[in-house]
Amino acid sequence: MNSKEQMKPKHLGYRMPAEWEPHEATWIAWPHNAEDWPGKFQTIPWVYAEIVRLLATSERVEILVIDRAAEDKAKKILRRNEVDFSRVRFHRWPTNRVWTRDSGPIFVRNAQGEVAITDWRFTAWAKYEDWKYDDQLPARVAKKLDLRAWQPTINLGKGSGRRLVLEGGSIDVNGAGTMLTTEECLLSEVQQRNPGISREQLEQAFHEYLGVEQVIWLGRGTAGDDTHGHVDDITRFVAQETIVTAVEPDENDENHAPLVENLTRLKNSRTPNGRQWTIVELPMPRALVFEGRRLPASYANFYIANSCVLVPTFNDKNDRRALDILAELFPTRDVIGVHCVDFIWGLGALHCMTQQQPAAISS
């Protein structure tokens, strides 16, 4: 490395913070594509308004809208929900979809409190053709916030490199060097994000760009997951050595076997210090089916904000159990259920629609 500009984030002391570390803001995109919720779109902006109202009590909310007309409509709905506009900012940027967890920037921070951006390539989960606007989001955020940004690449030899694909919902970190992900998402031969790139090469990229020292590879995700195995629907860090993981006791349910395997892998894994992880089992809601399609309903798709934890609920008997479990794990935050029966028809929930911007504080 001949200059600081050539150095990767890891070499400059950057790491991806845990979600529970202080936020400067949460980034979301206002819903505008009715095809994402066919037949139910009219309810979705009102769900968003409630989410924004709750988040604005905790931190600033940065909202992406496609144009001025969309901004005006969003403001009318937010006013009716009595959202605190002093905690909201709008950005008129085009988007294809609203899942900023996957298309937005993945922020990193160093020990001096300097925040930067890793701009991974986004290709709409290697299955949809319209992703070009979403792929531009990290660069737009970096320019708006005047932050340094890297586009992670892998060296293929002979001076050539390939920009790497990574979606934020496919990973989860504890902020101390350990990452959770799944083989189904990142190593699948069917839905290849990075064809020809090995597990070892991905781990090296996570090390260089996100400060990851250890990767825990789980197997498969939940039934109905349009992303093919995102970890934020199944297993999450809630503290540096504590993991919650979804379980399904019904052996006839298609989620039973893969979730048992994931639980086994977690129990066999060890912390960098050789200890067992503290593992907390989180129930699944009953199978949620609409128009013959199994939907990816899961309590694990919660979002941790500065003063609250927003948890998807599904009019299910396990709603209360899941909220109680998470309330014990986050005693200093308000754990709040958000009704997502209509929202999950878009094949995503609360974590999928949010992306945290860490606060610029030194460690």
N, C-alpha and C positions, 0 to 999 in steps of 0.2 A: 504494500500500500504506500503510494507516494504522497498522498495528501489526505487531509481530513475528509474531503468530499468523497473519496473512494471507500471510506470505512463504513462498515455495516453498523446498524444501531447497537448491537451487542458490544462492539468494540469501543463504543462511545458511552457505555454505561446505561443504555436504555433497556427497559423491559416492559412487558405488557402488565399493567396493574390488575389486581383482582377487582371484580365488579363492586365489591363492598367498600373499596377505598374511595375517598372523597371525589365527588363529581363536580365539575364546573357546569355541566349541562347534559341534557339528554337530547339526541337528535331523532326526529321522526319525519315521515313524509305523509302529507295529508292524502287520504284516499280519493282517487279520481277515476280509476279504471273499473267500471261496473262489471266487466267480464271476470274480474277476480272474485266477485261474490254474486254470481248469477241468480237473480230472483230475490236477493236479500240486500242488495247494495244500499237501499234507502235507509237502513238502520245503522249502517257502519259509521258514518260521520258522527252520529250521536254517541256511539261507543268511544270513538276517538276523543270527543269532547270531554267525556268523563275521565278518561285516562290523562288528558292534558291538565284538567282541573286538579287531579290528585298529584301529578308530577310537579305542577307549578307551586305547590305548597312545600316542595322539597328542594327544587333547583330550577334553573332556567331551562326552558324548553325551546329548542330550535326547530322550527317547522318548515319543511320544504313544500312549496306549492307550485303548480305548473305555470300559473299566470296570475294576473291581477284579479280576474273574475273569480278564480278559485280561492284566492286570498280573501276576497270580500265575503264569499259564501262561508268560508271557514270562520271568519270573525263573527258573523251573525250567529252561528251556532254556538261558538265559544262564549259570546256575551250572554246568550240565554242560559248557559250553564254556569254563569258567574265566575268565569276564569279570571285570574289575576293577570291582566295584560302587561303589568310591569315585569313579569317573569317569562314573557313570551316574545320571540323574535321570528319574523318570517323571511324566507329566502325564495325568490321566484326562480326556481331552477326546474327544468324538465326532468321527469322521472318516468320510468316504465311501470314500476310497481312500488309498493310502499315498504318493502322489507329491508329497512336500513341496517338491520343486524348483519345482513349478508352483503349488501352492496356498498354500505358506507365505509368510512375509514376505520381501521383498527389502530387505536391510539397507543403510543408508548410514552414512557416518562423516565427520566434519569434521576439520579440521587440529588441533583441540584434543583429539581422541580421543573426542568424544561420538558415541555410536551412536544411530541412530534407525531407524524402519521406514517403508517405503512399502508401503501396503496396496492393491494393485491388485485389481480385481474378478476373481474366478475363476468360470468357467462351464463347467468340465469340457470344455475344448477345443471349445466350441460344438457338442457332439454328444451329450452324455449329460444326462439330466434330474436326476440325483442329485448335487448339488454344494453344497447349502446349508451343510452342516457344514464342508466344506473351505474355503468362502469366509470362514468366521469365524476361521480360524486366525491370520492376521496380527494381528487385534485382540486375540485371546486372548494371543498372545505379547507384544504391546506392554504389555498390562495386567500380565502376570506379571512381566515384566522392568522395568516402570515406565519405558518408553521413549516418547518422543514419536513420533507416527505421523501420516502424511498419507495420505489417500485420493485418488490422482490423478484429476483430472477434466478434461474439455475444455469450454470455454465455447462454447455453441451460440447465443449471442446472446439478447437480451431477458431477461438475468438467469438464464437456464437453463443447466444444465451436465449432463454425463453422466459417470458414473464409468467410467474406462477399464479395459479387460480386458488383462491381460498375464500370461503364464506365464514363470516363471524359466528354463525350458528353451529358450525361444524366443530368448534373448539371451545374449551372453557379452561381458565387458568386460575391458580391460587395466588398469583402474584409473587410467588417465591420460587419459581422455576419449574413447576410441574403443570403439564397440560393434559386434558382429557380430550379424546377424539374417538372416531370409529373407523374400522376397516371398511365397512360398507360404503361410507361416504368418500373417503380419501383414497382407498385402494381398490375400489370396485372395478371389475373389468367391463361392467355394463354401463355405469355412469362415470366414466373416467373424466375427472377434472384435469388431470395432468398426465396424459398418456406417455408411457415410457419412463416416468420418473419413479424411482424406487422409494420404499419406506425410509431407507437410510438418508436419501437425498432430501426428502421432506423434513425429516427430523433435523438435519443440518440447517435447512432454511428456517425452521422454527427457532433454532438456537441463535442464528445470526440476526434475525429480524425482530424476534419477540423475546429474546432472552430466556428461552426454554432450555432446561437442562435434562428434563425427564418427560417422556411421553407415555401415558397409559393408554394403550390401544384396547378399546372395547370392540365388540363384534358388530351387531346390527342394532338399528333403531326401531321405532315403533311402526306398527301397521298403519297404513294410510299416509305416511310421511312422504310428501311430494319431493322432498330434498334427498331422499334415499340415505337416511341414517344420521341426521344431525344430532349431535350429542345434547343440545339444549332441550330436547324433548325427553331425555332419559336420565341423564346423570350430570350433577352440578356440584362444584365446590361451594360451600357456605362458610368455610373458615380454612385456615392454612392447611390443617390436617383432617378436616371433616368434609365428607362427601355425602350428598343425598342421591339416592338412586331409585328409579321407579321399579316396582315389582307388581306382578300379576299372578295371584295364587290360583286362578282358575285354569286348570290344565287344558281345558277345551278352547281357551282363548288363544288366538294366534300370537299374542304378545308374551305368553307365558315362557316359552322356551328361550327366545333371545334375551329376555330380561333376566332369567335364571343364569344364563351363561355370563352376562355382563356382571352380575352380582358375584359370581364365582371368580371372575378375573380380578375384580376389585379386592376381594378377600385374599387373593394370592399375591397381590401387589404390595409393595412396601414403600414407605417414605424414603427420601434420600438418606435419612438417619437410621434406616433399618426397622422402623416401627410399623405396626399395622395402622392403616388408616381407620379413623372413626367413621363407620358407615351407618347411615340412617336410611331406613327403607321408607319410601314414599308410595302410597297407594296410587293406583290408576283409577280413573272414572270408568264406569261401564262403557262398553262399546257404543260409540256415537256414530250413527249411520244416517246419511241424508241422500235421497235420490239414489239409493243402492250403493253408495260409496262410504267406506270406513274412513272416518276423519281422524286426524292426528291429535286427538284430545289428550292432554297430559298436564298434570299439575307442575311438572318439572320446568315448564316454559314460563316461570316467574321472572320478574325483573326486580333487581335490587337498586333502589334509589337511595339518596342520602338519608332520608328520614322515614322511608316506607319501603315495603316489599309488596309489589302488585302480583297477585296470583290469579290465574285463570280459573273460573269455576263453571260448572256445567249442569246445574240443577240435579246434582247427584248426591247420594248418601255419603260418598267419600269426600265431598267438598269440605265439610267441617273437620274431618280427620286430617286432611292435608293442611288446612289453615292452622290447626292446632300444632301440628308437627313443626311447621315453618315458624310459627310464633315462638316456640321454645328455642329455636335455633337463632332467631333474631330478636332478642329481648329488648333491644334499644330502638327498634324500628316498629312502626305500625304495619302489621301484616293485613292487607286488604284484599278481599276477593273482588274480582271484576267478572261480571257475567259474560261468557264467551261462546254460548251455544250458537249464536248467529255468526260471530266473528270467526270461529274456527272453520266455517265453510270456505273461507279464503285460504285454508290450509296453512295458517300460521296463527300465532297468538302474541302474547305480550312481549316476550323476549325477542321474538322475530321482528317486531315492528320498532324496536328501540336500539339505540347505540349510544353508550355512555362516552362522554368526553371527560377524562380525568382532570382534576384540579391541579393547577401548577403549584405544587407544594414540594418542599424538599423532604427527603427521607433520612 
